[in-house]
Amino acid sequence: MIGTEVLVVGGGLAGSVASLSAAREGAQVTLVSKSESTLQQASGLVDVLGRVDGDLVADPFAAIENLADDHPYSVVGTDALRGGLALLDDVAGDRYRGGDRNALVPTTQGTVKPTLRYPASVAPGVAGDGRETLLVGISTDPDFDAKRAAESLDGTVPGDVRGVTVRFPRLRDDAKRTRYAKLLTEDDEFRDALVEKIAPKVDGADRVGFPAVFGEDPAFVRAELEERFDAAGEPVSVFEVPTGPPSIPGTRLRDLLRHELEAAGVELVTGVPVVDFEAEPAADGNDASELVTKVVVDRNGARVPYAPEQVVLATGGLVGEGIDSERDRVYEPIFDLHVPHPEDRYDWSAEGAFGDHAFARFGVRIDTDGRALDAGGAVAFENLRAAGAVVGGADTAAQKAASGVSLATGWRAGTRAATAVNQS
Ligand SMILES: Cc1cc2nc3c(=O)[nH]c(=O)nc-3n(C[C@H](O)[C@H](O)[C@H](O)COP(=O)(O)OP(=O)(O)OC[C@H]3O[C@@H](n4cnc5c(N)ncnc54)[C@H](O)[C@@H]3O)c2cc1C
């Protein structure tokens, strides 16, 4: 049996924040995860609360006051969100920007996304100051139609937006984004040739946006490109436009977190799904309360048991395998935690793609301490907390709140798990 003070299950944003929060409180933490999380598919933007009932939110902290009582933010409180954001700010340092009000970040789809934290490489593109923008698409990357995106943005944000598609020099048609990133980072001649192609199209624009392919060191690539535009007589700010998967900014955020977890002494064990657990009555004599005593992972077919003092479940939502469903039930597959849902499966979804879907709010419910609740609203296990998309009660995709909920619930679960360890 492998002992650990805090066992975190799941290596996404929520599990990483829970692990770091607990480790920074002095707990010994082991993080086990089955596979990669959604981080490298995500945009790298940290959305906290961008929309409520379809309306844009400018100040997420003010808007949180009016959310339903069972929304994860209402349950864990804004201090948990502040705690999670402070941790992220500390980890990201000058690589991220943002304050207490949402910024509108242009996307490759030609929309603007209300977000609270965004990579520094994205910052010069934030909409709202009326500066003229040129978007540059890559002819071999069909996911970013720069002309279409620019047409759509031109009508919605202050300042002219134009789009142009160029063929990047020396790239095969099937080149991956990581290949563009490598050339942009390492090859002077490639950067020269690229700016030579684009400079004649700048035509007085103040900034030039590229799909987010600037690699591991976007500050370096931006500076190199800006220097060349300057030399060509077209001084501009260069920025990245977040893309869909595979996302280089999402991968950067994953790597930042991983580096910080290692630095904080968190033991990272990957490729090991949790497959089983054992519990026993808690020692406090309350018949109804139980403690998780053993968590079993599958390591290449071998069952490896952990004996944690505290557990944080951060296995993701319907997308991330943390919540599953059959024809007639929705469930949490490891601890069989209660997941409220309508009896009739026809009520799980509403009409229309953007309807008020019950499935979007599926997830386990937690108390203010982050502990998972049973069907009667009581604590399911004294030492089991849940964080991130496995927690239900909000349509975080519609509200543009997914990362914020992971920060708030992850921070709450991690700090309280560490407190429980320190008090034991
Ligand atoms: C395509 C996409 C785009 C997104 N874009 C944005 C965006 O623009 N802005 C934003 O704020 N958020 C965005 N998000 C949401 C965000 O990336 C996270 O999904 C969200 O914060 C939830 O993270 P999580 O840590 O709870 O879950 P996940 O990221 O899903 O991580 C779950 C982890 O649990 C592990 N796991 C699952 N089951 C087990 C098991 N049995 N045993 C051990 N480990 C297990 C998985 O392997 C994984 O490591 C996006 C998500 C997706 C999918």
The ligand as an ORCA input file, in Angstrom:
! r2SCAN-3c Opt
* xyz 0 1
  C     -11.853     21.684    -26.636
  C     -11.887     22.416    -25.322
  C     -11.707     23.802    -25.319
  C     -11.733     24.503    -24.120
  N     -11.556     25.860    -24.155
  C     -11.578     26.551    -23.005
  C     -11.427     27.967    -23.013
  O     -11.266     28.590    -24.071
  N     -11.469     28.631    -21.834
  C     -11.665     27.982    -20.639
  O     -11.698     28.642    -19.598
  N     -11.820     26.638    -20.598
  C     -11.788     25.920    -21.744
  N     -11.966     24.556    -21.713
  C     -12.210     23.881    -20.414
  C     -10.938     23.544    -19.640
  O      -9.858     23.229    -20.472
  C     -11.133     22.312    -18.744
  O     -11.872     21.337    -19.449
  C     -11.884     22.614    -17.502
  O     -11.159     23.573    -16.763
  C     -12.059     21.328    -16.660
  O     -10.808     20.832    -16.289
  P     -10.679     19.559    -15.350
  O      -9.301     19.587    -14.773
  O     -11.818     19.505    -14.420
  O     -10.863     18.281    -16.311
  P     -10.025     17.654    -17.492
  O      -9.170     18.656    -18.187
  O     -11.015     16.898    -18.292
  O      -9.025     16.618    -16.783
  C      -9.476     15.426    -16.240
  C      -8.297     14.571    -15.857
  O      -8.776     13.432    -15.142
  C      -8.161     12.261    -15.643
  N      -9.031     11.104    -15.363
  C     -10.285     10.845    -15.795
  N     -10.726      9.670    -15.291
  C      -9.711      9.170    -14.524
  C      -9.522      7.987    -13.748
  N     -10.466      7.041    -13.655
  N      -8.345      7.794    -13.104
  C      -7.351      8.738    -13.166
  N      -7.465      9.863    -13.903
  C      -8.634     10.090    -14.568
  C      -7.954     12.550    -17.125
  O      -6.995     11.679    -17.704
  C      -7.485     14.018    -17.019
  O      -6.096     14.058    -16.717
  C     -11.959     23.824    -22.887
  C     -12.132     22.429    -22.892
  C     -12.109     21.733    -24.090
  C     -12.333     20.247    -24.071
*
